[in-house]
Amino acid sequence: GQQVMQIPQYQHVQEGEDFTTYCNSSTTLSNIQWYKQRPGGHPVFLIQLVKSGEVKKQKRLTFQFGEAKKNSSLHITATQTTDVGTYFCAGFSGAGSYQLTFGKGTKLSVIP
Amino acid sequence: DTEVTQTPKHLVMGMTNKKSLKCEQHMGHRAMYWYKQKAKKPPELMFVYSYEKLSINESVPSRFSPECPNSSLLNLHLHALQPEDSALYLCASSQEGRGVYGYTFGSGTRLTVV
């Protein structure tokens, strides 16, 4: 079955430093979604990428989808304490698939 | 209304109890989902309802029984659970299934089986 791998598992950064998490799939993805889960909270949808090579920005967050649609990344510029949480990528393996498979997530800690 | 509401927020139940988790959304979403999340793990898909019909059952034990009474409501009936079933149960919805739209998650029910 489809596997979505995500690295690193944990990342500790000083406030103001940049942060990147990477997601790789064993199969070609029809699209990929990113979610953020704060400690004690629930996943919150951030963005969806659909096109090969797509890049989207949300303020300090930059999302990329690989040319082969097998990998993706999330980059945060100048982290803030409000960025703390676990970031999950999640992919659909094929058009018409109902199954959203989550990566294991990257837990971000920001040291003030 | 842009929320998915789950009740109860916390539940402690014995292994012989029967309980139900409830989920409600009024965004007009036609796909609804149950996920299970253990501590420090990603959400795992349990069930998918699309247009009120069960589309996916991810080999979930029969002690979990989903129900979709209408397009706004989703229930998860629990019976004879085991301690290892203790987890955060998340309900989610999307405009439609098939990976076209992002999911809106509820805040979850934190279940403890004793």
Interface residues (C-beta under 8 A of the other chain):
Chain A: S30 N31 Q33 Y35 G41 H42 P43 V44 F45 I47 Q48 F88 F92 A95 G96 S97 Y98 Q99 L100 T101 F102 G103 K104 G105
Chain B: A31 K41 P42 P43 E44 L45 V48 S50 S55 I56 L90 A92 G97 R98 G99 Y101 G102 Y103 T104 F105 G106 S107 G108
